[in-house]
Amino acid sequence: MATPLFEEIEQNHAPGFAEEDGKYIFEVEMPGFSKEDVKVNINTEGHLNLQGKTKRKGKEVKFGHTYRIPEKADSSTADAVLKNGIFKLTLNKKDKHKPKEVEIK
């Protein structure tokens, strides 16, 4: 279940990643935001950065939050969707030791 973004700002209740079907899912409610209003970045230290701005009740609203992604998450598989006021980021789990046949040259 997505955490309301503005509730999170007001109550400092940070949404987290849920584990589901071998993936990590991060959801947060962002009513009134479009994908053009939001910037998403995962940096090399494993932090998810969400930034954006929109108008809410006639006032410009800006936000910027950073969340720690799970250590076992593969950031190269990030898939983000903002639909019907819900932002959803999906990350696959890293394959720790995937079997691989090595050819001898």
Secondary structure, DSSP 4 states (H G I P E B T S, - for coil): -PEEHHHHHHH-----EEEETTEEEEEEE-TT--GGGEEEEE-TTSEEEEEEEEEETTEEEEEEEEEEPPTTEEEEEEEEEEETTEEEEEEEEP-SS--------
